[in-house]
Amino acid sequence: MLAEALDHLVRGIVDNPDDVSVKARDGRRGLTLRVLVNPDDMGRVIGKAGRTATAFRTVITALAGRRQVRVDFSDGLGGSRPPRGEIPPESQDTSSSPDST
């Protein structure tokens, strides 16, 4: 029920709702819900200063009652994003000489 509710909420705010998936995993520290979204929608899901993500977590925690629930968000790239401030190799300019026209 919690995974379906979170899936419904996230699909409602993203531009690519078909790319949203919520995976639930029950561990010894409670239920973990992992939300995978299109990389282009990650900012929309996190929100300004994390407010949207916090709102999602608040709603899911309220629905869970006494059960421990953790909500994680991922862009589906599996950790292959470069650290903040680093330029990915494919977008770096590899030309060695400036335009001389």
N, C-alpha and C positions, 0 to 999 in steps of 0.2 A: 504494500500500500504506500509506503513512504517513497520508494523509488518511482512509482507511477506518478505520485503527486509532484515530486521534484521534476520529473521529466516534463510534465504538463506545464509547470511554471516556467521552466527554462525555454521550452519551445515557443512560448508566448512572447518572448522578448528578442529572440535572435533573428537574423536575416536568413539563416540556413537551417530551418527546423529539421530537415531530413538528416542532417549531420549530427544531431544530438543523440547521445546514448547515455544511459545511467546504469552503472554496474554496481550491484550490491554484494558486499562480502561480510559475512558474520565472523567476527574474531573474538578473542577472549576479552578485548577491551570494548566490545560493543559492535554495532553495525557501522560499516563504512560505506558511504555512497560516493562513487567516483563518477563525476559528470564529464563526459568528453564532448567538446564542441569544435566547430570549425575554427581554425586559427583567426579568421577574420572577425569572429564573434566574441573572442575572448575578452576584449575590452568592455563589451556590452554586458557580459555576464559578471565580470568583476565589479564594474561600475566605478564611479569617481571615488577615490580613496577607499575602495573595497566595500562601499555601502550596499551595493546590490547583492554581493556575495554574502554579506552579513545578514541581509534581510532574508535570503534563501535559507541560511542556516537557522535563523530565528523561527521561521515558519515550520521547518522540518523538525526542529527540537520541540516545538509546541505540539505538533502532531504525534510525536513519538511518546509523549507522556514521560514516564520514568525511565524509559530505555535510553541508554547511551548511544548517540548517533554522531558520526563525524561525516562532514561533507567536504570533499576535495574536488577542485576544478582543474581540468587539463585541456589543452588545445589539441589533443590527439596526435601530437608529433612524437610522443614518447621520450621527451627529454632531449630532443635533438636541437632545441633552440639554443642560440649562442647566449652567453651571459649578457646581462643588460649593458648597453653601451658598446658592445662589440659588433662589428659589421660581419654578416655572414660571408664566407668566401665567394659564393656564387654572385653576390651583388657588388663585389669590389671591382674597380676598374683595373684591368690587367694591361692596358696599353702603356708602353714604356716611354713613348714620346708625345709631347703636347702637340696640339693642332698647330701647324706652322703656316696657315694661310693668311 
